Amino acid sequence: MIENPYGQSTGWLKGTLHVHTSNSPCGHYPVKDVVDIYADSILNYDFIAITDHRVLTDISEFTNDKRIVVFSGVEYKNEYFQTLGINVNHYEDNEFDFDNHNQLFGAVSAQGGFNIICHPHIYTDDYWPTDRLLALEGYQGIEIFNNNMKMNNSGRAVATDVWDEVLSSGRVVWGFAGDDMHHFSRLGGAFLMVQTSMKTKTGIEEAVLNGRFYCSTGVYFTDLRVEAQTISVRIDPISGRSGIVRFIGNDGKLLFEESNQEMVSYHVDCQISYVRVEVIRADGAMGWSQPFFIHR
């Protein structure tokens, strides 16, 4: 049986869960300016998370904002082994303790939040070694694309290799993409499309925790479905024009690929535990599905 995380008939909400304000030492803009520009009708984001470094930024003035849902969050740790805690209500941590992640993840979860591993390849390729990730429990996601890294040329922005290693170990971990926004020139470069009919914190978080979202730097999926043993994806013809659609399995193995097609299907006929889909457009824009887990 192939487990499809996506539903059938709900809408899609656009957002990002990695955003900084001037409350971060490396941020530039007041929180109101940041929220306003993401909510602007041109960008038209439905949700963001303010994740300042080692501080919980007050977002109470946006509680009833009809334009956009604003999550509270924190980017933990001083420099190494950084993580995001999303939908938290207080901050407490020793920023120089790099061995307390399991306790930290538990504290975030106890607040009703969830945990995301940040930029596995920032600065050095082994910023987040896989063996360290496999020794941890309680995180729900890994940042598989970080736009700030791409724009700063500060490492490898794409980290699907780490994701595949963790998935191949048997873990259920979702892939995330985000702006890691510090400067407005980097805004909108990476985002999530969450499948839910509820534009609320509860609706968005429930969908995210169940994998009903995909990641993008400009490519949009219009359908992701499973019929019998076949996974089919449909790409928006404008955003995905001249794209390569790839089906990826255990250990990052390429199972099948096809180019320049709006609808692509793959029949699962081998012993694998998951399939994920990635699209690469001719100009470099990408899209990533969540894994379709396979149970035999």
BALOBA-1460 file (C-alpha; in Angstrom, 3 decimals):
// residues 296
<rec num="1" residu="m" x="0.000" y="0.000" z="0.000"/>
<rec num="2" residu="i" x="1.212" y="3.503" z="-0.848"/>
<rec num="3" residu="e" x="0.398" y="6.119" z="1.772"/>
<rec num="4" residu="n" x="-0.617" y="9.422" z="0.182"/>
<rec num="5" residu="p" x="-0.252" y="12.381" z="2.577"/>
<rec num="6" residu="y" x="-2.321" y="14.625" z="0.320"/>
<rec num="7" residu="g" x="-6.103" y="14.946" z="0.354"/>
<rec num="8" residu="q" x="-8.407" y="15.536" z="-2.568"/>
<rec num="9" residu="s" x="-10.462" y="18.703" z="-2.501"/>
<rec num="10" residu="t" x="-9.116" y="21.312" z="-0.084"/>
<rec num="11" residu="g" x="-7.369" y="24.537" z="-1.019"/>
<rec num="12" residu="w" x="-3.713" y="25.505" z="-0.783"/>
<rec num="13" residu="l" x="-2.132" y="28.135" z="1.474"/>
<rec num="14" residu="k" x="1.261" y="29.707" z="0.786"/>
<rec num="15" residu="g" x="3.718" y="30.431" z="3.555"/>
<rec num="16" residu="t" x="7.169" y="30.255" z="5.099"/>
<rec num="17" residu="l" x="8.300" y="29.207" z="8.565"/>
<rec num="18" residu="h" x="11.764" y="30.811" z="8.727"/>
<rec num="19" residu="v" x="11.718" y="34.630" z="8.947"/>
<rec num="20" residu="h" x="13.857" y="37.108" z="10.908"/>
<rec num="21" residu="t" x="13.209" y="40.667" z="12.104"/>
<rec num="22" residu="s" x="15.389" y="43.341" z="13.689"/>
<rec num="23" residu="n" x="15.029" y="41.411" z="16.959"/>
<rec num="24" residu="s" x="17.664" y="39.081" z="15.518"/>
<rec num="25" residu="p" x="21.273" y="40.369" z="15.628"/>
<rec num="26" residu="c" x="21.467" y="39.723" z="11.873"/>
<rec num="27" residu="g" x="17.951" y="41.005" z="11.055"/>
<rec num="28" residu="h" x="17.095" y="44.389" z="9.553"/>
<rec num="29" residu="y" x="13.402" y="45.302" z="9.811"/>
<rec num="30" residu="p" x="10.776" y="45.755" z="12.546"/>
<rec num="31" residu="v" x="8.286" y="42.917" z="12.856"/>
<rec num="32" residu="k" x="5.394" y="45.032" z="11.514"/>
<rec num="33" residu="d" x="7.295" y="45.828" z="8.319"/>
<rec num="34" residu="v" x="8.114" y="42.158" z="7.829"/>
<rec num="35" residu="v" x="4.517" y="41.024" z="8.334"/>
<rec num="36" residu="d" x="3.175" y="43.768" z="6.065"/>
<rec num="37" residu="i" x="5.389" y="42.898" z="3.136"/>
<rec num="38" residu="y" x="4.613" y="39.164" z="3.326"/>
<rec num="39" residu="a" x="0.905" y="40.005" z="3.510"/>
<rec num="40" residu="d" x="1.154" y="42.395" z="0.559"/>
<rec num="41" residu="s" x="-1.217" y="41.595" z="-2.295"/>
<rec num="42" residu="i" x="1.649" y="40.949" z="-4.710"/>
<rec num="43" residu="l" x="3.338" y="38.282" z="-2.563"/>
<rec num="44" residu="n" x="0.025" y="37.260" z="-1.004"/>
<rec num="45" residu="y" x="1.378" y="34.907" z="1.660"/>
<rec num="46" residu="d" x="-1.207" y="33.225" z="3.872"/>
<rec num="47" residu="f" x="1.101" y="32.487" z="6.816"/>
<rec num="48" residu="i" x="4.599" y="33.074" z="8.163"/>
<rec num="49" residu="a" x="6.528" y="32.248" z="11.323"/>
<rec num="50" residu="i" x="8.739" y="34.856" z="12.991"/>
<rec num="51" residu="t" x="11.798" y="32.879" z="14.101"/>
<rec num="52" residu="d" x="14.286" y="35.336" z="15.543"/>
<rec num="53" residu="h" x="17.578" y="34.099" z="16.931"/>
<rec num="54" residu="r" x="17.434" y="33.125" z="20.601"/>
<rec num="55" residu="v" x="14.452" y="35.356" z="21.423"/>
<rec num="56" residu="l" x="10.677" y="35.029" z="21.214"/>
<rec num="57" residu="t" x="9.401" y="38.077" z="19.310"/>
<rec num="58" residu="d" x="6.056" y="39.475" z="20.447"/>
<rec num="59" residu="i" x="3.494" y="38.932" z="17.665"/>
<rec num="60" residu="s" x="0.375" y="39.631" z="19.746"/>
<rec num="61" residu="e" x="-0.658" y="42.602" z="17.580"/>
<rec num="62" residu="f" x="-1.226" y="40.212" z="14.669"/>
<rec num="63" residu="t" x="-3.479" y="37.767" z="16.535"/>
<rec num="64" residu="n" x="-6.574" y="38.936" z="14.685"/>
<rec num="65" residu="d" x="-4.913" y="39.979" z="11.432"/>
<rec num="66" residu="k" x="-7.276" y="38.937" z="8.632"/>
<rec num="67" residu="r" x="-4.598" y="39.117" z="5.961"/>
<rec num="68" residu="i" x="-2.090" y="36.588" z="7.245"/>
<rec num="69" residu="v" x="-1.587" y="34.002" z="9.999"/>
<rec num="70" residu="v" x="1.533" y="34.746" z="12.042"/>
<rec num="71" residu="f" x="3.145" y="31.962" z="14.085"/>
<rec num="72" residu="s" x="5.510" y="32.635" z="16.948"/>
<rec num="73" residu="g" x="8.832" y="30.868" z="16.744"/>
<rec num="74" residu="v" x="12.498" y="30.813" z="17.702"/>
<rec num="75" residu="e" x="15.743" y="29.816" z="16.002"/>
<rec num="76" residu="y" x="17.642" y="28.012" z="18.741"/>
<rec num="77" residu="k" x="21.390" y="27.871" z="19.427"/>
<rec num="78" residu="n" x="24.129" y="30.426" z="18.992"/>
<rec num="79" residu="e" x="25.801" y="29.222" z="15.831"/>
<rec num="80" residu="y" x="25.997" y="25.449" z="15.559"/>
<rec num="81" residu="f" x="23.279" y="22.801" z="15.245"/>
<rec num="82" residu="q" x="20.487" y="25.354" z="14.905"/>
<rec num="83" residu="t" x="16.821" y="24.359" z="14.896"/>
<rec num="84" residu="l" x="13.447" y="26.070" z="14.590"/>
<rec num="85" residu="g" x="10.714" y="25.788" z="17.183"/>
<rec num="86" residu="i" x="7.383" y="26.775" z="15.590"/>
<rec num="87" residu="n" x="4.233" y="27.804" z="17.489"/>
<rec num="88" residu="v" x="5.914" y="28.238" z="20.883"/>
<rec num="89" residu="n" x="4.825" y="30.572" z="23.668"/>
<rec num="90" residu="h" x="8.053" y="31.014" z="25.614"/>
<rec num="91" residu="y" x="11.785" y="30.722" z="25.059"/>
<rec num="92" residu="e" x="14.201" y="28.987" z="27.395"/>
<rec num="93" residu="d" x="17.525" y="27.463" z="26.356"/>
<rec num="94" residu="n" x="21.262" y="27.479" z="26.938"/>
<rec num="95" residu="e" x="22.353" y="28.715" z="23.527"/>
<rec num="96" residu="f" x="25.820" y="27.194" z="23.933"/>
<rec num="97" residu="d" x="24.613" y="23.740" z="24.982"/>
<rec num="98" residu="f" x="24.774" y="21.676" z="21.813"/>
<rec num="99" residu="d" x="23.845" y="18.403" z="23.505"/>
<rec num="100" residu="n" x="20.360" y="19.192" z="24.830"/>
<rec num="101" residu="h" x="18.363" y="18.934" z="21.600"/>
<rec num="102" residu="n" x="16.215" y="16.019" z="22.728"/>
<rec num="103" residu="q" x="15.145" y="17.980" z="25.817"/>
<rec num="104" residu="l" x="14.653" y="21.096" z="23.708"/>
<rec num="105" residu="f" x="12.475" y="19.250" z="21.194"/>
<rec num="106" residu="g" x="10.394" y="17.854" z="24.028"/>
<rec num="107" residu="a" x="9.892" y="21.319" z="25.500"/>
<rec num="108" residu="v" x="8.744" y="22.705" z="22.136"/>
<rec num="109" residu="s" x="6.328" y="19.815" z="21.635"/>
<rec num="110" residu="a" x="4.948" y="20.300" z="25.160"/>
<rec num="111" residu="q" x="3.996" y="23.852" z="24.156"/>
<rec num="112" residu="g" x="2.026" y="22.550" z="21.185"/>
<rec num="113" residu="g" x="4.813" y="23.366" z="18.736"/>
<rec num="114" residu="f" x="7.016" y="21.431" z="16.327"/>
<rec num="115" residu="n" x="10.713" y="21.259" z="15.482"/>
<rec num="116" residu="i" x="12.601" y="21.719" z="12.213"/>
<rec num="117" residu="i" x="16.311" y="21.061" z="11.631"/>
<rec num="118" residu="c" x="17.889" y="24.141" z="10.014"/>
<rec num="119" residu="h" x="20.094" y="24.294" z="6.898"/>
<rec num="120" residu="p" x="22.097" y="21.023" z="7.163"/>
<rec num="121" residu="h" x="24.870" y="22.266" z="4.828"/>
<rec num="122" residu="i" x="25.407" y="25.853" z="5.969"/>
<rec num="123" residu="y" x="29.076" y="26.922" z="6.253"/>
<rec num="124" residu="t" x="30.323" y="23.309" z="6.023"/>
<rec num="125" residu="d" x="28.910" y="20.198" z="4.402"/>
<rec num="126" residu="d" x="28.677" y="18.440" z="7.777"/>
<rec num="127" residu="y" x="27.016" y="21.238" z="9.734"/>
<rec num="128" residu="w" x="24.330" y="18.672" z="10.655"/>
<rec num="129" residu="p" x="25.962" y="15.211" z="10.302"/>
<rec num="130" residu="t" x="23.484" y="12.451" z="9.551"/>
<rec num="131" residu="d" x="24.652" y="10.285" z="12.452"/>
<rec num="132" residu="r" x="23.874" y="13.144" z="14.831"/>
<rec num="133" residu="l" x="20.391" y="13.541" z="13.351"/>
<rec num="134" residu="l" x="19.726" y="9.819" z="13.656"/>
<rec num="135" residu="a" x="20.641" y="9.983" z="17.352"/>
<rec num="136" residu="l" x="17.955" y="12.623" z="18.009"/>
<rec num="137" residu="e" x="14.225" y="12.183" z="18.545"/>
<rec num="138" residu="g" x="11.313" y="14.577" z="18.421"/>
<rec num="139" residu="y" x="11.926" y="16.690" z="15.319"/>
<rec num="140" residu="q" x="9.302" y="16.713" z="12.601"/>
<rec num="141" residu="g" x="11.207" y="18.192" z="9.670"/>
<rec num="142" residu="i" x="14.448" y="19.043" z="7.913"/>
<rec num="143" residu="e" x="15.066" y="22.188" z="5.905"/>
<rec num="144" residu="i" x="15.819" y="20.793" z="2.447"/>
<rec num="145" residu="f" x="16.186" y="24.240" z="0.856"/>
<rec num="146" residu="n" x="17.302" y="27.521" z="2.437"/>
<rec num="147" residu="n" x="17.089" y="30.628" z="0.265"/>
<rec num="148" residu="n" x="19.306" y="32.803" z="2.450"/>
<rec num="149" residu="m" x="22.135" y="30.292" z="2.042"/>
<rec num="150" residu="k" x="21.677" y="30.361" z="-1.721"/>
<rec num="151" residu="m" x="21.748" y="34.153" z="-1.874"/>
<rec num="152" residu="n" x="24.711" y="34.437" z="0.518"/>
<rec num="153" residu="n" x="26.609" y="31.592" z="-1.159"/>
<rec num="154" residu="s" x="27.253" y="30.311" z="2.363"/>
<rec num="155" residu="g" x="27.006" y="26.594" z="1.728"/>
<rec num="156" residu="r" x="24.781" y="24.130" z="-0.125"/>
<rec num="157" residu="a" x="21.226" y="25.436" z="-0.069"/>
<rec num="158" residu="v" x="19.761" y="22.071" z="-1.123"/>
<rec num="159" residu="a" x="19.924" y="19.318" z="1.505"/>
<rec num="160" residu="t" x="17.805" y="16.532" z="0.028"/>
<rec num="161" residu="d" x="20.780" y="14.176" z="0.423"/>
<rec num="162" residu="v" x="20.515" y="14.431" z="4.217"/>
<rec num="163" residu="w" x="16.741" y="14.034" z="3.987"/>
<rec num="164" residu="d" x="17.103" y="10.841" z="1.954"/>
<rec num="165" residu="e" x="19.553" y="9.395" z="4.467"/>
<rec num="166" residu="v" x="17.167" y="10.051" z="7.343"/>
<rec num="167" residu="l" x="14.144" y="8.749" z="5.401"/>
<rec num="168" residu="s" x="16.067" y="5.631" z="4.366"/>
<rec num="169" residu="s" x="16.712" y="4.860" z="8.035"/>
<rec num="170" residu="g" x="12.948" y="4.449" z="8.478"/>
<rec num="171" residu="r" x="12.164" y="7.843" z="9.991"/>
<rec num="172" residu="v" x="9.046" y="9.810" z="9.067"/>
<rec num="173" residu="v" x="10.439" y="13.319" z="8.587"/>
<rec num="174" residu="w" x="8.971" y="16.031" z="6.355"/>
<rec num="175" residu="g" x="10.980" y="18.311" z="4.077"/>
<rec num="176" residu="f" x="10.763" y="22.113" z="4.486"/>
<rec num="177" residu="a" x="11.909" y="25.064" z="2.383"/>
<rec num="178" residu="g" x="12.157" y="28.621" z="3.619"/>
<rec num="179" residu="d" x="13.411" y="32.114" z="2.945"/>
<rec num="180" residu="d" x="15.397" y="32.365" z="6.190"/>
<rec num="181" residu="m" x="14.583" y="36.013" z="5.501"/>
<rec num="182" residu="h" x="17.030" y="38.599" z="6.851"/>
<rec num="183" residu="h" x="16.857" y="41.107" z="3.991"/>
<rec num="184" residu="f" x="13.893" y="41.953" z="1.773"/>
<rec num="185" residu="s" x="15.918" y="41.187" z="-1.362"/>
<rec num="186" residu="r" x="15.806" y="37.487" z="-0.362"/>
<rec num="187" residu="l" x="12.074" y="37.380" z="0.289"/>
<rec num="188" residu="g" x="9.823" y="34.952" z="-1.601"/>
<rec num="189" residu="g" x="12.577" y="32.666" z="-2.852"/>
<rec num="190" residu="a" x="11.386" y="29.518" z="-1.079"/>
<rec num="191" residu="f" x="7.997" y="28.655" z="0.340"/>
<rec num="192" residu="l" x="5.543" y="25.968" z="1.410"/>
<rec num="193" residu="m" x="2.177" y="25.184" z="-0.148"/>
<rec num="194" residu="v" x="-0.018" y="23.678" z="2.572"/>
<rec num="195" residu="q" x="-3.152" y="21.741" z="1.722"/>
<rec num="196" residu="t" x="-5.916" y="22.857" z="4.083"/>
<rec num="197" residu="s" x="-9.258" y="24.614" z="3.979"/>
<rec num="198" residu="m" x="-8.653" y="26.326" z="7.335"/>
<rec num="199" residu="k" x="-6.600" y="29.529" z="7.347"/>
<rec num="200" residu="t" x="-5.848" y="29.208" z="11.053"/>
<rec num="201" residu="k" x="-2.856" y="28.177" z="13.142"/>
<rec num="202" residu="t" x="-4.626" y="24.946" z="14.023"/>
<rec num="203" residu="g" x="-5.509" y="24.108" z="10.427"/>
<rec num="204" residu="i" x="-2.048" y="24.903" z="9.073"/>
<rec num="205" residu="e" x="-0.158" y="23.085" z="11.834"/>
<rec num="206" residu="e" x="-2.360" y="19.990" z="11.558"/>
<rec num="207" residu="a" x="-1.738" y="19.822" z="7.798"/>
<rec num="208" residu="v" x="2.014" y="20.347" z="8.190"/>
<rec num="209" residu="l" x="2.383" y="17.671" z="10.869"/>
<rec num="210" residu="n" x="0.622" y="15.207" z="8.577"/>
<rec num="211" residu="g" x="2.747" y="16.052" z="5.543"/>
<rec num="212" residu="r" x="0.000" y="17.746" z="3.522"/>
<rec num="213" residu="f" x="2.305" y="20.303" z="1.940"/>
<rec num="214" residu="y" x="5.039" y="20.635" z="-0.622"/>
<rec num="215" residu="c" x="8.103" y="22.857" z="-0.979"/>
<rec num="216" residu="s" x="8.868" y="25.178" z="-3.851"/>
<rec num="217" residu="t" x="11.141" y="27.831" z="-5.250"/>
<rec num="218" residu="g" x="8.667" y="28.584" z="-8.035"/>
<rec num="219" residu="v" x="7.170" y="25.299" z="-9.271"/>
<rec num="220" residu="y" x="3.542" y="24.501" z="-8.369"/>
<rec num="221" residu="f" x="1.865" y="21.093" z="-8.181"/>
<rec num="222" residu="t" x="-1.834" y="21.014" z="-9.069"/>
<rec num="223" residu="d" x="-2.431" y="17.356" z="-8.195"/>
<rec num="224" residu="l" x="-0.628" y="14.632" z="-6.235"/>
<rec num="225" residu="r" x="-2.458" y="11.316" z="-6.152"/>
<rec num="226" residu="v" x="-2.127" y="7.567" z="-5.705"/>
<rec num="227" residu="e" x="-4.139" y="4.955" z="-7.596"/>
<rec num="228" residu="a" x="-3.342" y="1.330" z="-6.807"/>
<rec num="229" residu="q" x="0.471" y="1.179" z="-7.016"/>
<rec num="230" residu="t" x="0.878" y="4.293" z="-9.180"/>
<rec num="231" residu="i" x="1.877" y="7.772" z="-8.035"/>
<rec num="232" residu="s" x="0.823" y="10.587" z="-10.366"/>
<rec num="233" residu="v" x="1.659" y="14.281" z="-10.190"/>
<rec num="234" residu="r" x="0.392" y="17.151" z="-12.263"/>
<rec num="235" residu="i" x="2.496" y="20.291" z="-12.607"/>
<rec num="236" residu="d" x="1.089" y="23.749" z="-13.253"/>
<rec num="237" residu="p" x="1.922" y="24.186" z="-16.956"/>
<rec num="238" residu="i" x="3.220" y="27.739" z="-16.572"/>
<rec num="239" residu="s" x="5.308" y="27.333" z="-13.410"/>
<rec num="240" residu="g" x="6.655" y="23.945" z="-14.456"/>
<rec num="241" residu="r" x="7.212" y="24.499" z="-18.158"/>
<rec num="242" residu="s" x="10.306" y="22.722" z="-19.536"/>
<rec num="243" residu="g" x="10.749" y="20.897" z="-16.262"/>
<rec num="244" residu="i" x="12.239" y="17.524" z="-15.393"/>
<rec num="245" residu="v" x="10.043" y="15.451" z="-13.056"/>
<rec num="246" residu="r" x="11.987" y="12.953" z="-10.970"/>
<rec num="247" residu="f" x="10.774" y="10.143" z="-8.716"/>
<rec num="248" residu="i" x="13.329" y="9.478" z="-5.959"/>
<rec num="249" residu="g" x="13.496" y="6.440" z="-3.663"/>
<rec num="250" residu="n" x="15.631" y="5.009" z="-0.865"/>
<rec num="251" residu="d" x="19.150" y="6.409" z="-0.540"/>
<rec num="252" residu="g" x="18.317" y="9.111" z="-3.067"/>
<rec num="253" residu="k" x="18.139" y="6.647" z="-5.961"/>
<rec num="254" residu="l" x="16.560" y="7.974" z="-9.151"/>
<rec num="255" residu="l" x="13.668" y="5.648" z="-9.988"/>
<rec num="256" residu="f" x="12.186" y="7.391" z="-13.013"/>
<rec num="257" residu="e" x="12.244" y="10.769" z="-14.736"/>
<rec num="258" residu="e" x="10.402" y="12.462" z="-17.560"/>
<rec num="259" residu="s" x="10.726" y="15.910" z="-19.140"/>
<rec num="260" residu="n" x="8.331" y="18.516" z="-20.452"/>
<rec num="261" residu="q" x="5.154" y="16.765" z="-19.357"/>
<rec num="262" residu="e" x="2.317" y="18.314" z="-17.364"/>
<rec num="263" residu="m" x="1.224" y="14.951" z="-15.898"/>
<rec num="264" residu="v" x="3.750" y="12.263" z="-14.940"/>
<rec num="265" residu="s" x="3.116" y="8.869" z="-13.332"/>
<rec num="266" residu="y" x="5.332" y="6.208" z="-11.794"/>
<rec num="267" residu="h" x="4.282" y="2.631" z="-11.056"/>
<rec num="268" residu="v" x="5.966" y="1.317" z="-7.912"/>
<rec num="269" residu="d" x="7.175" y="-2.202" z="-8.636"/>
<rec num="270" residu="c" x="10.339" y="-2.488" z="-6.539"/>
<rec num="271" residu="q" x="11.193" y="-3.020" z="-2.864"/>
<rec num="272" residu="i" x="11.432" y="0.519" z="-1.540"/>
<rec num="273" residu="s" x="10.040" y="2.239" z="1.538"/>
<rec num="274" residu="y" x="9.245" y="5.661" z="0.096"/>
<rec num="275" residu="v" x="9.017" y="7.702" z="-3.095"/>
<rec num="276" residu="r" x="9.309" y="11.474" z="-3.261"/>
<rec num="277" residu="v" x="8.937" y="13.711" z="-6.298"/>
<rec num="278" residu="e" x="11.103" y="16.642" z="-7.296"/>
<rec num="279" residu="v" x="10.754" y="18.958" z="-10.266"/>
<rec num="280" residu="i" x="13.576" y="21.010" z="-11.764"/>
<rec num="281" residu="r" x="12.575" y="23.743" z="-14.195"/>
<rec num="282" residu="a" x="14.914" y="24.868" z="-16.976"/>
<rec num="283" residu="d" x="15.756" y="28.096" z="-15.126"/>
<rec num="284" residu="g" x="16.592" y="26.238" z="-11.899"/>
<rec num="285" residu="a" x="13.322" y="26.709" z="-9.987"/>
<rec num="286" residu="m" x="12.358" y="23.563" z="-8.084"/>
<rec num="287" residu="g" x="9.490" y="21.825" z="-6.325"/>
<rec num="288" residu="w" x="9.546" y="18.918" z="-3.862"/>
<rec num="289" residu="s" x="6.696" y="16.682" z="-2.715"/>
<rec num="290" residu="q" x="6.626" y="15.005" z="0.645"/>
<rec num="291" residu="p" x="7.428" y="11.282" z="0.694"/>
<rec num="292" residu="f" x="4.833" y="8.723" z="-0.265"/>
<rec num="293" residu="f" x="5.560" y="5.949" z="2.227"/>
<rec num="294" residu="i" x="5.128" y="2.351" z="1.066"/>
<rec num="295" residu="h" x="3.843" y="-0.387" z="3.363"/>
<rec num="296" residu="r" x="4.037" y="-4.037" z="2.321"/>
